[in-house]
Amino acid sequence: MKVQHLCLGLGLLGLIVVSSPIVVPAQTTFPTGAVKFITPLAAGVGTDPAMRIVAEKLGEMWRQRIVVINQPGAGGAIAARTAAGAAPDGRTLFMAIASSFSVLPITEPGLARTINNFVPIGFIGEVPMAIAVSPTLPADSLPELVALSKKSPGGLNAAVEFPGGVPHLTIELFRGRTGANINSVFYVRGMSAMSDVIAGRVPVMVEGLSSPIAAGQLKLLAVTSPARLASHPDLPTVSETVPGFAASGWFVLVAPPRTPASIADKISNDLRTALTDQEVRNKLAALSVSTRSLSAQQLKDFIQGEQQLWMPIVKQLNLATH
């Protein structure tokens, strides 16, 4: 069975308008009508709220209606296919996530070329992962967690929402780099996973800091950002224990293959403007989302670097069989 987002039915479609239409004089430049943003995430899940903040700002700038279309299912393949098949006129854009580029080319080989042919627009944001444990687990640091996992019969279980996501891959990367005996346990619903870790039924969890993981009900041991975060200055980085370790959930804006450069450049410039807006930055920061200003070529290079990091792990896990 192909890798799937287990908490949602295949083909589920959420359609939400994030900005109301504004009556303006007729325009002769892009965009001249409503713009659709397709995302593989369910409404309100993961970085979806952050995506909406940016989409709404672009709608204000363009004076056009922005429609966010949530198409979860099949590990993101449904959304990717829909976006790739849209007219390359800039009025349908794909808000892709890390797994869109790092997992789908392996689990959906027929999509690999299409995914790599999306036209890069810009980097929107990223969220570092946090390694957390149940409040009752006798481990208060990463070295203690690793040591405990090695001496526990059968190792320690880690709650994971679905296979192939950045939290899952981060666990596997951490296990490979430290030798920790940690096993991923997949859940149908993310909040069920959180509840089990809070209650101590499952001892470990890795999740983005924009999720309820930072609400104070779990012990946070480390964050996967390259440096300590201003919002959590006392939280060590994984790299302080495992040099060079870094991982994050990220999301970018790309356009369907064959989108003209003139349109891609226009959207890219407007996206950079939107991301410099202080109100937008404040809203994103409240969700633990940081932004980067990357050119189209820099975005390509970033995606290729992430593929080099995660694809060997995806192949090793043989996710295509899940």
Secondary structure, 3 states (H helix, E strand, C coil): CCCCCCCCCCCCCEEEECCCCCCCCCCCCCCCCCEEEEECCCCCCCCHHHHHHHHHHHHHHHCCCEEEEECCCHHHHHHHHHHHCCCCCCCEEEEEEHHHHHCHHHHCHHHHHHHHCCEEEEEEEEEEEEEEECCCCCCCCHHHHHHHHHHCCCCEEEEECCCCCHHHHHHHHHHHHHCCCEEEEECCCHHHHHHHHHHCCCCEEEEECCCHHHCCCCEEEEECCCCCECCECCCCEHHHCCCCCCCEEEEEEEECCCCCHHHHHHHHHHHHHHHHCHHHHHHHHHCCCECCCCCHHHHHHHHHHHHHHHHHHHHHHCHHHC
